[in-house]
Amino acid sequence: MIPRIFEKPSKKPKIEKLDQLFIDYLEDLTSFCDKNYSNYNFYNPAIKLRRFLWDIFASNYIEVVKPRAYNQKGNFSAQESDSAKWTLHFLLERMLSLFYPIIPQITSLVGKAKNLDLLFSDFPTANVGDSNLSLVEDLIGFNSQVWKEKKEKGISLRDPIGGFEIPGRLKDFEKDLKMCHGID
């Protein structure tokens, strides 16, 4: 099955709390990269960017918001879905800018496909938000716990599972987590 491609909404929608958490996380990472790149330190940003891309963005954020972005079952409003779509595009575009100083060829190529000219673009200015960034680690831990339980029970990751309560600190993301994991 080929995944559906969705366009970035033409205007920024009201951003859902989960999306804002990941935007704020990447804004914080933008500030870190800017400070380090200014001191010709490329190693530490590369390590943090790799962790964000693989362990946080791909393995967790995308998995959690996929049901909302595609909204195949109609469980989310158009605004909720657009928030996920807009955020996915925003995060990709920002990651391209952050990775550009260390991997310019591939980021330029992908950027061109998104109509971004990274060579002539200014490095992004961080707009550090007020989200509690430790919630990202809580979310990763919760996802790991559910996925481990499904694996141990021989349940497909797509199949529903019972017996899980959304932790209090993650209640703002409850709808996304329930839809992602099939928690009843």
N, C-alpha and C positions, 0 to 999 in steps of 0.2 A: 504494500500500500504506500503510495506516494503522499507525503504530508501536504496538506493545503498550505499555500503561502498566503499570508495576509499583509496588506499594506498598513503602513503607519497611518493612524487617523490624522486627518488634515489639520485638526487643531487639538491642542492638549485638553484631554478630558479631566474631570475631577479624578484625582489619583487616589486609589484605594490604599489603606494603611499598609498592607503587605508590600505593595509596589513602592510606596514611599520609603519603607524601611530599606529596600535594596537600592533605591536611588541614593538615599543618604549614605549607605555603606560605600557606594562607589564614589560619592562626592568626597568622603573622608579619604578614600584611597587616592583620589585625584590630588588632594592636598599633599599626601605623603609622597606621591610620585613627583610632583612639582618641586618640592623641597629637595628631594634626593637627586633628581635630574639636574637641578641648578648647581649641585655640588659634584657633578659628574659621577654620581653613584648610580649605576645602572643595575647592579646585582640585586640589591634589596627590593627595588620596585619589580624586577622580573620575578622574584620569588613570590611576592605578594600578589602580583597580577596573575601568575599561573594558578595560585591557590584559589583566587576569586573565580577565574574562568572555569576551572575543572571541578573544584570541590564545592563551591558555593553557587555559582550561576548555573552551570550545566547540570550538576547532580542534584541540586535542591530547588533553586528558584524556578527553573524551567519546568521541572516535574510538578511542582505545586501549582503553577499558574496555567499550565497547559489546558486543563479542563475549562478554565475561565476564558482563555484566549480563543480557543476553538468553539466553545459553547455549543457543542453538538447536541446536548440534551436540553438546551434552553433553560438551564438552572440559574443563569446569571442575566442581569439586565444588559442592555446595549452599552450603557455607561461603564459597568463593571468590566465587561469584555474589552471595551476600548481602552480602559486604563491598563489592562494587561498588555494589549498590543502596543500601545504607545510606549510603555515602560520597556518592553522587550527591545523595541527599536532604539530607544534612548540609550539603554545599557550597551547594546552592540556598538552604536556610534561612539559612545564615550570610550569603550574598551579599545576601539580602533585607534583613537587619539592617544590613549595612554600607552598602548603597545608600539605605536609608530616609532618612537626614538630607539627601540631595541630590535624591532623587526619591520623595517620600513617597506620592504618589497611586498610582502603578502598583505600588510595592512593597506598599502596604497591600492593594490589590486581589488581587495574587497571594498575599500572605501569608494573607489571609482564606480563600482556596481551600485552603491548607495548615493551616488552623486556628491561624494565628499572629496575635496582635493586637500589631502592631508599635508602635502608639501607647502601649500600656501595658507594653511589655516593656522590661527593662533592656538597655542596650547590652551586647553580649557581652564577656566577659572573655577575653582571649587566653590560651590554654594553649600557649605556644610549645614546640614539640617539638625533637627533636634530629636531624631529617633533614638531609641535605646538600642545601640548597635549590638549589644550582647544578646538581643533576641535572635539574631542570625544564628548564633551558636546553639541556642535553645531549639530553634527550628530544625537545624541539622541533626541534633540529638534525637528529637522526636521522630523525624523521618527515619533515621537509622533504626530506631527501636521498632517502628511499625514494619519496616522492610525486613528486619531480622526475624521478627515473629512470623511474617508471611513465609519467609524462606524455610524456617524450622517446621512449619505446619504443611509445607508443600503447596502453598497457595500462590497462584499467579499474582504478580504485583497489580494487575488490573482488577482482580476479584475483590469483592467486599470482605471486610473482616469486622468482627465485633470485639467487645471487651476493651476498647480504648476510650479514654477520656482525654479531651484536649486540655493540656495543662493551663492553669489560670493565666500565666504570663503570655500564652499564645491565643487567648480567647478572641482577640481582634482578628485573627486569621482563621477562625474556626470553620467558616464555610469553605474556604479554599482547601484546608487540610482534610475535611470530611470528604470533599469531592475527589481530591487527589488519591486518597487512600481507600475510598469506599467504606468509610467508617459509618456504621449505622447507629 
